[in-house]
Amino acid sequence: MALAPTEKVVLGSIAFAIFWVLAVFPAVPFLPIGRTAGSLLGAMLMVIFRVITPDQAYAAIDLSILGLLFGTMVVSVYLEQADMFKYLGVLLSWKSKGAKDLLCRICVVSAISSALFTNDTSCVVLTEFVLKIARQNNVPPHPFLLALASSANIGSSATPIGNPQNLVIAIQSSLSFGEFLLGLLPAMLVGVFVNALILLCMYWRLLSVEKDEEHALDEVISEEDAASHRFSPAAMSHPTASNSQELNPVLEPMNSWSSPSSNGSTIHTETLRNRVSSKQSNLQGTLSGGIELTGNSRAPKEGVGGDDFPQPREEDFHSRRLAKSALNGSDEMVNVDEGDTVPVQPLEENESSAKQWKRLLWKTCVYLVTIGMLIALLVGLNMSWTALTAALALVVLDFKDAQPCLQKVSYSLLIFFCGMFITVDGFNRTGIPSTLWNLTEPHARINHVGGIVVLTLVILVLSNVASNVPTVLLLGARVAASAAMISQGQEKRAWLILAWVSTVAGNLSLLGSAANLIVCEQARRARFFGYTLSFWSHLKFGVPSTLIVTAIGLLLIRG
């Protein structure tokens, strides 16, 4: 494609430059409006400057990508509510054998969860677990944070739903979920292993620091679990004031159960325990003529029951059970022999048990729907509609207003994609990307080693300068067309190389991917375990890891 008229080239370049600055530096001082507003501003400028028409702008928005992205985000929300990521966090510390073992576990869990539930989601929910693990092992958290972010990026490369750029590649290349997975899974597995090895080598001495107390991890977890339930009302051994007020209505039904006494004496009780005990005596005395209750005396008189002392603890416990049964409106008569206690199941316990079973059934349904979605993707069904179907199935199974769950969807990300589609399409119409690619393409063909190296360097640089999703939008069709001239198999390989390199390139610097920024920000804002991951500490690890993992992965990608 030749260059457009000079006016269109200049105005289109200005609009794209504004979008790029706000996408890479969302809090830039002269216009701190953020990435989402920046993408919309770039899209609007492309239309205002007449680089593209309004109809072309609407056509540039890829609804299939937005549908797939929305569906996977909804599924991730319900998986989080079903405690999936909580279980992953527990798995990180289960029977741990030390800091090195934990670091390897973080790499594996982060990679797998990112491949299935997107890297951004995994980083959001696992960062706090990682900070707790670092604290429990008395080591600085940055090796674990680096393991989380870098493994999330590498793991997300294996599937089309692992990250946004893979969504774009899967839709544009028409590769099925299975083809994508089989093409990149070997590179992903080896990449995670090599990445963990690099982390162990760089931080071996730091991870070898002995803990202050043996089995500190298990002890801390136990203490935290105990603290979370220490002041639970269900664990209280004494009734609260509100509970006592709830039991006051039991006085009325107890007074209605009075009957003539054989000795003509009368009794009256003030405390709840004595009132319930009187009910118990009433139940036992109905066979011998009954007991009359009046309001004249404050304690059982001599000859009534033959006992002026307080009831034993077990009987007292049973009395409270009877009171609760009366409060719940139970008309069931319980015959109790002296000294025996008959447990009466409270209604609250039945309701609690029913809720637990419903919760377990719902969680099982969420997991089954998610597995069904993955199977449907593997057999080659339309990815966007499969994800949307799974999302709506979970909404229906939840059987309540879906607004709270839908509010957790990142609509700002969807809007960012809309603006980015329009802005990148407008920039493509200026002819600048095509002209630059025409200069590079003869040296970047993937049928020889030198071409792969050149193409890899171009993708690495652009992914860290312009971000990986715009890089894929700019280069995808051109790289595929160049490879298609060699063979059909090479075209598929070119798409896989683009997916692999643009994703792993995110590990190069802290600004290379959204997952890195999420981990950094989540760690900084953590309530009790806050830690700031610096740009230079990430770069020190990111450069060698990115170059080595990228190179090894390229050797394993086949068309």
TIPAMI-930129 format. One record per residue (C-alpha): residue in three letters; x, y, z. Coordinates in pm, whole numbers, plus 50000, padded with zeros to 5 digits. Example, Ala and Ser with C-alpha at 12.3 -4.5 7.8 and 13.67 -1.06 7.14 Angstrom:
% residues 2
{"ala",{51230,49550,50780}};
{"ser",{51367,49894,50714}};
***
This chain:
% residues 559
{"met",{50000,50000,50000}};
{"ala",{50143,50337,49894}};
{"leu",{50159,50637,50119}};
{"ala",{49839,50839,50148}};
{"pro",{49831,51216,50072}};
{"thr",{50064,51416,50293}};
{"glu",{49782,51582,50489}};
{"lys",{49630,51244,50571}};
{"val",{49968,51100,50670}};
{"val",{50047,51390,50904}};
{"leu",{49706,51404,51071}};
{"gly",{49684,51027,51100}};
{"ser",{50032,51017,51257}};
{"ile",{49931,51284,51510}};
{"ala",{49618,51092,51609}};
{"phe",{49813,50768,51643}};
{"ala",{50091,50939,51843}};
{"ile",{49833,51075,52091}};
{"phe",{49684,50726,52126}};
{"trp",{50029,50570,52173}};
{"val",{50140,50818,52441}};
{"leu",{49821,50772,52643}};
{"ala",{49826,50393,52601}};
{"val",{50186,50358,52720}};
{"phe",{50183,50645,52974}};
{"pro",{49818,50674,53092}};
{"ala",{49902,50934,53361}};
{"val",{50106,51166,53139}};
{"pro",{50104,51512,53308}};
{"phe",{49973,51720,53018}};
{"leu",{49672,51488,52955}};
{"pro",{49613,51241,53241}};
{"ile",{49292,51088,53104}};
{"gly",{49403,50722,53100}};
{"arg",{49426,50447,52838}};
{"thr",{49056,50402,52769}};
{"ala",{48983,50769,52709}};
{"gly",{49310,50792,52513}};
{"ser",{49200,50520,52272}};
{"leu",{48863,50689,52220}};
{"leu",{49038,51022,52163}};
{"gly",{49264,50865,51901}};
{"ala",{48964,50706,51728}};
{"met",{48769,51032,51729}};
{"leu",{49064,51224,51587}};
{"met",{49100,50971,51305}};
{"val",{48738,51043,51206}};
{"ile",{48758,51421,51262}};
{"phe",{49079,51445,51058}};
{"arg",{48904,51243,50783}};
{"val",{49168,50975,50785}};
{"ile",{48878,50727,50789}};
{"thr",{48504,50770,50744}};
{"pro",{48252,50697,51022}};
{"asp",{48138,50382,50839}};
{"gln",{48497,50260,50810}};
{"ala",{48544,50328,51181}};
{"tyr",{48245,50113,51273}};
{"ala",{48362,49839,51036}};
{"ala",{48707,49839,51201}};
{"ile",{48559,49718,51532}};
{"asp",{48588,49340,51546}};
{"leu",{48280,49219,51733}};
{"ser",{48399,48858,51742}};
{"ile",{48705,48960,51946}};
{"leu",{48494,49171,52180}};
{"gly",{48247,48885,52226}};
{"leu",{48522,48638,52307}};
{"leu",{48684,48883,52549}};
{"phe",{48353,48961,52722}};
{"gly",{48259,48593,52751}};
{"thr",{48591,48489,52905}};
{"met",{48575,48777,53154}};
{"val",{48226,48673,53270}};
{"val",{48336,48311,53307}};
{"ser",{48638,48427,53509}};
{"val",{48411,48629,53741}};
{"tyr",{48198,48324,53818}};
{"leu",{48505,48105,53863}};
{"glu",{48637,48351,54117}};
{"gln",{48303,48339,54301}};
{"ala",{48322,47959,54293}};
{"asp",{48655,47982,54482}};
{"met",{48863,47845,54193}};
{"phe",{49146,48091,54254}};
{"lys",{49119,48041,54629}};
{"tyr",{49189,47673,54574}};
{"leu",{49484,47763,54352}};
{"gly",{49619,47981,54633}};
{"val",{49587,47694,54879}};
{"leu",{49766,47468,54631}};
{"leu",{50062,47705,54634}};
{"ser",{50132,47643,55002}};
{"trp",{50009,47284,55046}};
{"lys",{50289,47066,55189}};
{"ser",{50550,47318,55086}};
{"lys",{50917,47217,55106}};
{"gly",{51069,47562,55117}};
{"ala",{51102,47885,54924}};
{"lys",{51246,47724,54610}};
{"asp",{50962,47475,54597}};
{"leu",{50713,47758,54637}};
{"leu",{50870,47958,54357}};
{"cys",{50840,47661,54120}};
{"arg",{50479,47610,54224}};
{"ile",{50401,47974,54156}};
{"cys",{50546,47940,53807}};
{"val",{50338,47630,53729}};
{"val",{50009,47748,53883}};
{"ser",{50039,48094,53729}};
{"ala",{50112,47952,53383}};
{"ile",{49824,47703,53385}};
{"ser",{49568,47944,53528}};
{"ser",{49670,48212,53277}};
{"ala",{49632,47974,52984}};
{"leu",{49276,47893,53093}};
{"phe",{49151,48215,53256}};
{"thr",{49370,48493,53102}};
{"asn",{49691,48627,53248}};
{"asp",{49540,48950,53384}};
{"thr",{49279,48763,53589}};
{"ser",{49536,48526,53734}};
{"cys",{49764,48811,53835}};
{"val",{49480,49003,54000}};
{"val",{49371,48717,54225}};
{"leu",{49707,48549,54298}};
{"thr",{49924,48849,54386}};
{"glu",{49808,48869,54748}};
{"phe",{49862,48493,54796}};
{"val",{50217,48536,54668}};
{"leu",{50286,48822,54909}};
{"lys",{50162,48610,55202}};
{"ile",{50386,48323,55097}};
{"ala",{50689,48553,55083}};
{"arg",{50612,48684,55430}};
{"gln",{50565,48336,55573}};
{"asn",{50904,48227,55436}};
{"asn",{51084,48543,55549}};
{"val",{51218,48629,55204}};
{"pro",{51176,48945,54995}};
{"pro",{50871,48903,54772}};
{"his",{51017,49024,54443}};
{"pro",{51137,48677,54324}};
{"phe",{50784,48544,54376}};
{"leu",{50623,48848,54211}};
{"leu",{50854,48812,53912}};
{"ala",{50769,48442,53894}};
{"leu",{50396,48522,53898}};
{"ala",{50402,48791,53629}};
{"ser",{50654,48629,53394}};
{"ser",{50498,48282,53415}};
{"ala",{50152,48431,53360}};
{"asn",{50275,48590,53037}};
{"ile",{50448,48274,52916}};
{"gly",{50157,48048,53011}};
{"ser",{49900,48272,52844}};
{"ser",{50074,48224,52509}};
{"ala",{49947,47866,52478}};
{"thr",{49578,47937,52417}};
{"pro",{49369,48191,52225}};
{"ile",{49193,48291,52549}};
{"gly",{49515,48344,52742}};
{"asn",{49561,48712,52655}};
{"pro",{49411,48984,52431}};
{"gln",{49669,48964,52151}};
{"asn",{49610,48590,52117}};
{"leu",{49238,48662,52079}};
{"val",{49318,48891,51788}};
{"ile",{49553,48636,51629}};
{"ala",{49307,48348,51668}};
{"ile",{49027,48544,51499}};
{"gln",{49236,48692,51219}};
{"ser",{49423,48369,51140}};
{"ser",{49116,48140,51167}};
{"leu",{49328,47895,51368}};
{"ser",{49120,47660,51582}};
{"phe",{49170,47637,51955}};
{"gly",{49330,47293,51915}};
{"glu",{49572,47404,51642}};
{"phe",{49674,47703,51851}};
{"leu",{49724,47491,52162}};
{"leu",{49920,47213,51990}};
{"gly",{50139,47465,51810}};
{"leu",{50245,47658,52120}};
{"leu",{50207,47413,52410}};
{"pro",{50560,47263,52380}};
{"ala",{50715,47610,52369}};
{"met",{50506,47720,52667}};
{"leu",{50598,47419,52884}};
{"val",{50969,47449,52813}};
{"gly",{50950,47827,52851}};
{"val",{50796,47804,53199}};
{"phe",{51064,47553,53303}};
{"val",{51349,47769,53170}};
{"asn",{51198,48082,53326}};
{"ala",{51179,47911,53666}};
{"leu",{51538,47792,53625}};
{"ile",{51655,48146,53556}};
{"leu",{51474,48272,53864}};
{"leu",{51631,48001,54080}};
{"cys",{51978,48081,53949}};
{"met",{51940,48455,54003}};
{"tyr",{51786,48431,54351}};
{"trp",{51928,48102,54482}};
{"arg",{52105,48256,54779}};
{"leu",{51810,48475,54865}};
{"leu",{51572,48178,54855}};
{"ser",{51809,47971,55072}};
{"val",{51754,48187,55382}};
{"glu",{51632,47967,55667}};
{"lys",{51299,48044,55828}};
{"asp",{51300,48172,56185}};
{"glu",{51072,47896,56306}};
{"glu",{51032,47545,56183}};
{"his",{50705,47484,56001}};
{"ala",{50634,47858,56011}};
{"leu",{50417,47836,55703}};
{"asp",{50168,47592,55852}};
{"glu",{50162,47784,56181}};
{"val",{50092,48118,56016}};
{"ile",{49816,47972,55805}};
{"ser",{49660,47808,56111}};
{"glu",{49679,48134,56307}};
{"glu",{49519,48327,56023}};
{"asp",{49240,48073,55987}};
{"ala",{49181,48084,56363}};
{"ala",{49179,48462,56366}};
{"ser",{48924,48473,56088}};
{"his",{48683,48266,56301}};
{"arg",{48787,48381,56649}};
{"phe",{48500,48624,56694}};
{"ser",{48242,48445,56486}};
{"pro",{47901,48454,56660}};
{"ala",{47854,48087,56576}};
{"ala",{48157,48006,56790}};
{"met",{48039,48198,57098}};
{"ser",{47965,47983,57402}};
{"his",{47730,48240,57557}};
{"pro",{47414,48391,57406}};
{"thr",{47433,48747,57282}};
{"ala",{47189,49019,57376}};
{"ser",{47011,48991,57045}};
{"asn",{46971,48619,57091}};
{"ser",{46823,48673,57438}};
{"gln",{46571,48917,57295}};
{"glu",{46476,48669,57030}};
{"leu",{46405,48409,57301}};
{"asn",{46174,48635,57506}};
{"pro",{45861,48543,57307}};
{"val",{45889,48191,57445}};
{"leu",{45727,48322,57766}};
{"glu",{45388,48345,57604}};
{"pro",{45350,47987,57484}};
{"met",{45490,47860,57815}};
{"asn",{45228,48045,58017}};
{"ser",{44955,47897,57798}};
{"trp",{45070,47545,57889}};
{"ser",{44990,47579,58265}};
{"ser",{44752,47330,58432}};
{"pro",{44620,47256,58787}};
{"ser",{44876,47120,59032}};
{"ser",{44807,46828,59264}};
{"asn",{44933,47013,59573}};
{"gly",{44775,47350,59494}};
{"ser",{45108,47531,59504}};
{"thr",{45211,47785,59240}};
{"ile",{45542,47873,59086}};
{"his",{45680,48156,58874}};
{"thr",{46018,48188,58705}};
{"glu",{46191,48504,58584}};
{"thr",{46504,48380,58419}};
{"leu",{46483,48217,58080}};
{"arg",{46652,47903,58207}};
{"asn",{46398,47847,58489}};
{"arg",{46108,47921,58256}};
{"val",{46227,47658,58010}};
{"ser",{46296,47416,58297}};
{"ser",{45939,47469,58415}};
{"lys",{45821,47376,58067}};
{"gln",{46024,47058,58089}};
{"ser",{45874,46979,58433}};
{"asn",{45533,47053,58284}};
{"leu",{45594,46801,58008}};
{"gln",{45701,46539,58262}};
{"gly",{45417,46624,58505}};
{"thr",{45130,46598,58262}};
{"leu",{45108,46229,58345}};
{"ser",{45057,46302,58720}};
{"gly",{44814,46587,58704}};
{"gly",{45022,46884,58580}};
{"ile",{45170,47201,58733}};
{"glu",{45004,47539,58758}};
{"leu",{45201,47852,58676}};
{"thr",{45109,48188,58826}};
{"gly",{45288,48512,58893}};
{"asn",{45300,48513,59276}};
{"ser",{45625,48343,59368}};
{"arg",{45976,48387,59229}};
{"ala",{46115,48033,59279}};
{"pro",{45989,47675,59285}};
{"lys",{45836,47604,59624}};
{"glu",{45904,47302,59835}};
{"gly",{45735,46992,59712}};
{"val",{45733,47092,59345}};
{"gly",{45974,46864,59167}};
{"gly",{46164,46814,59489}};
{"asp",{46463,47025,59372}};
{"asp",{46542,47388,59453}};
{"phe",{46887,47386,59290}};
{"pro",{46986,47507,58942}};
{"gln",{46967,47256,58661}};
{"pro",{47285,47076,58551}};
{"arg",{47470,47203,58240}};
{"glu",{47343,46925,58012}};
{"glu",{46984,46981,58122}};
{"asp",{47030,47353,58084}};
{"phe",{47159,47297,57733}};
{"his",{46855,47084,57658}};
{"ser",{46626,47350,57804}};
{"arg",{46762,47610,57570}};
{"arg",{46705,47366,57284}};
{"leu",{46340,47332,57394}};
{"ala",{46306,47710,57413}};
{"lys",{46441,47746,57064}};
{"ser",{46203,47476,56942}};
{"ala",{45914,47665,57099}};
{"leu",{46033,47989,56944}};
{"asn",{46038,47826,56601}};
{"gly",{45675,47731,56647}};
{"ser",{45724,47356,56694}};
{"asp",{45427,47176,56847}};
{"glu",{45620,46852,56887}};
{"met",{45608,46711,57245}};
{"val",{45934,46559,57361}};
{"asn",{45924,46301,57642}};
{"val",{46245,46329,57844}};
{"asp",{46346,46094,58123}};
{"glu",{46525,46242,58420}};
{"gly",{46895,46297,58352}};
{"asp",{46861,46236,57976}};
{"thr",{46904,46493,57702}};
{"val",{46743,46469,57362}};
{"pro",{46904,46694,57102}};
{"val",{46659,46896,56898}};
{"gln",{46793,47004,56556}};
{"pro",{46759,47383,56525}};
{"leu",{46597,47521,56213}};
{"glu",{46902,47740,56155}};
{"glu",{47129,47435,56128}};
{"asn",{46896,47276,55874}};
{"glu",{46890,47595,55670}};
{"ser",{47268,47626,55695}};
{"ser",{47314,47269,55576}};
{"ala",{47078,47327,55284}};
{"lys",{47268,47642,55186}};
{"gln",{47597,47453,55195}};
{"trp",{47460,47185,54965}};
{"lys",{47320,47445,54727}};
{"arg",{47654,47626,54727}};
{"leu",{47841,47302,54654}};
{"leu",{47600,47214,54374}};
{"trp",{47635,47561,54220}};
{"lys",{48016,47548,54233}};
{"thr",{48011,47206,54067}};
{"cys",{47792,47345,53789}};
{"val",{48032,47637,53736}};
{"tyr",{48325,47399,53698}};
{"leu",{48131,47170,53465}};
{"val",{48024,47461,53242}};
{"thr",{48384,47584,53226}};
{"ile",{48511,47237,53133}};
{"gly",{48236,47215,52871}};
{"met",{48348,47548,52725}};
{"leu",{48707,47429,52700}};
{"ile",{48598,47104,52533}};
{"ala",{48383,47298,52285}};
{"leu",{48680,47521,52203}};
{"leu",{48904,47217,52154}};
{"val",{48667,47052,51907}};
{"gly",{48667,47366,51694}};
{"leu",{48338,47543,51767}};
{"asn",{48318,47918,51716}};
{"met",{48523,48068,52000}};
{"ser",{48323,48388,52049}};
{"trp",{47984,48221,52064}};
{"thr",{48118,47937,52278}};
{"ala",{48248,48182,52538}};
{"leu",{47925,48384,52529}};
{"thr",{47715,48069,52565}};
{"ala",{47917,47956,52867}};
{"ala",{47888,48301,53023}};
{"leu",{47509,48312,52982}};
{"ala",{47476,47954,53111}};
{"leu",{47651,48062,53431}};
{"val",{47426,48366,53461}};
{"val",{47117,48146,53436}};
{"leu",{47254,47885,53678}};
{"asp",{47324,48157,53933}};
{"phe",{46948,48218,53935}};
{"lys",{46960,48575,54064}};
{"asp",{47020,48925,53941}};
{"ala",{47339,48916,53735}};
{"gln",{47416,49286,53776}};
{"pro",{47669,49245,54062}};
{"cys",{47867,48992,53857}};
{"leu",{47841,49184,53531}};
{"gln",{47966,49496,53709}};
{"lys",{48297,49317,53765}};
{"val",{48354,49288,53389}};
{"ser",{48619,49531,53267}};
{"tyr",{48406,49737,53030}};
{"ser",{48684,49993,53012}};
{"leu",{48900,49726,52846}};
{"leu",{48627,49654,52590}};
{"ile",{48596,50026,52514}};
{"phe",{48974,50052,52490}};
{"phe",{48970,49778,52227}};
{"cys",{48702,49958,52028}};
{"gly",{48902,50279,52018}};
{"met",{49223,50090,51943}};
{"phe",{49067,49905,51649}};
{"ile",{48962,50235,51492}};
{"thr",{49290,50412,51565}};
{"val",{49511,50132,51430}};
{"asp",{49293,50094,51119}};
{"gly",{49324,50467,51055}};
{"phe",{49702,50453,51097}};
{"asn",{49719,50160,50856}};
{"arg",{49534,50370,50597}};
{"thr",{49808,50633,50607}};
{"gly",{50041,50382,50440}};
{"ile",{50321,50427,50696}};
{"pro",{50313,50071,50838}};
{"ser",{50308,49919,50489}};
{"thr",{50602,50130,50376}};
{"leu",{50809,50035,50680}};
{"trp",{50719,49668,50640}};
{"asn",{50816,49670,50272}};
{"leu",{51163,49780,50380}};
{"thr",{51185,49509,50647}};
{"glu",{51004,49217,50481}};
{"pro",{51287,49091,50258}};
{"his",{51503,49047,50568}};
{"ala",{51228,48904,50792}};
{"arg",{51110,48595,50605}};
{"ile",{51072,48295,50829}};
{"asn",{51216,48035,50589}};
{"his",{51568,48101,50719}};
{"val",{51725,48170,51058}};
{"gly",{51829,48526,50981}};
{"gly",{51475,48619,50882}};
{"ile",{51331,48474,51203}};
{"val",{51585,48670,51409}};
{"val",{51498,48997,51233}};
{"leu",{51123,48936,51266}};
{"thr",{51165,48848,51634}};
{"leu",{51359,49166,51708}};
{"val",{51098,49379,51529}};
{"ile",{50818,49222,51730}};
{"leu",{51010,49251,52058}};
{"val",{51083,49619,52005}};
{"leu",{50736,49714,51883}};
{"ser",{50566,49517,52160}};
{"asn",{50755,49714,52424}};
{"val",{50726,50047,52244}};
{"ala",{50371,50034,52104}};
{"ser",{50234,49751,52327}};
{"asn",{50167,49398,52208}};
{"val",{49805,49427,52091}};
{"pro",{49868,49724,51855}};
{"thr",{50179,49541,51734}};
{"val",{49972,49237,51641}};
{"leu",{49713,49455,51467}};
{"leu",{49983,49634,51270}};
{"leu",{50198,49335,51176}};
{"gly",{49964,49036,51177}};
{"ala",{49823,49042,50824}};
{"arg",{50156,49151,50674}};
{"val",{50362,48880,50843}};
{"ala",{50106,48616,50743}};
{"ala",{50096,48736,50381}};
{"ser",{50475,48724,50359}};
{"ala",{50482,48370,50497}};
{"ala",{50195,48256,50270}};
{"met",{50414,48327,49969}};
{"ile",{50647,48055,50097}};
{"ser",{50386,47789,50186}};
{"gln",{50056,47740,50363}};
{"gly",{50229,47574,50657}};
{"gln",{50462,47870,50694}};
{"glu",{50163,48104,50720}};
{"lys",{50035,47910,51022}};
{"arg",{50383,47910,51170}};
{"ala",{50410,48288,51120}};
{"trp",{50093,48344,51322}};
{"leu",{50224,48120,51600}};
{"ile",{50560,48298,51603}};
{"leu",{50380,48633,51627}};
{"ala",{50171,48504,51919}};
{"trp",{50472,48360,52101}};
{"val",{50711,48654,52060}};
{"ser",{50455,48931,52121}};
{"thr",{50345,48758,52443}};
{"val",{50686,48669,52586}};
{"ala",{50805,49020,52492}};
{"gly",{50587,49143,52778}};
{"asn",{50846,49006,53022}};
{"leu",{51120,49237,52892}};
{"ser",{51027,49537,53106}};
{"leu",{50774,49633,53368}};
{"leu",{50580,49830,53106}};
{"gly",{50583,49542,52857}};
{"ser",{50245,49394,52951}};
{"ala",{49934,49470,53152}};
{"ala",{50000,49163,53369}};
{"asn",{50327,49315,53491}};
{"leu",{50156,49641,53581}};
{"ile",{49873,49456,53758}};
{"val",{50117,49262,53976}};
{"cys",{50314,49577,54053}};
{"glu",{50005,49779,54144}};
{"gln",{49837,49499,54341}};
{"ala",{50156,49441,54539}};
{"arg",{50195,49811,54615}};
{"arg",{49836,49843,54737}};
{"ala",{49826,49522,54940}};
{"arg",{49686,49604,55284}};
{"phe",{49928,49417,55510}};
{"phe",{50199,49292,55274}};
{"gly",{50262,49593,55050}};
{"tyr",{50575,49585,54833}};
{"thr",{50696,49804,54547}};
{"leu",{50842,49618,54250}};
{"ser",{51083,49862,54085}};
{"phe",{51138,49905,53713}};
{"trp",{51507,49818,53738}};
{"ser",{51462,49505,53947}};
{"his",{51221,49379,53684}};
{"leu",{51450,49478,53396}};
{"lys",{51746,49298,53555}};
{"phe",{51554,48972,53532}};
{"gly",{51335,49053,53232}};
{"val",{51602,49106,52966}};
{"pro",{51787,48773,53001}};
{"ser",{51467,48577,53065}};
{"thr",{51287,48722,52763}};
{"leu",{51575,48665,52522}};
{"ile",{51649,48309,52638}};
{"val",{51285,48194,52665}};
{"thr",{51194,48350,52330}};
{"ala",{51486,48185,52151}};
{"ile",{51419,47839,52298}};
{"gly",{51048,47865,52222}};
{"leu",{51111,47956,51857}};
{"leu",{51300,47630,51812}};
{"leu",{50991,47433,51921}};
{"ile",{50726,47608,51708}};
{"arg",{50629,47417,51396}};
{"gly",{50375,47498,51127}};
***
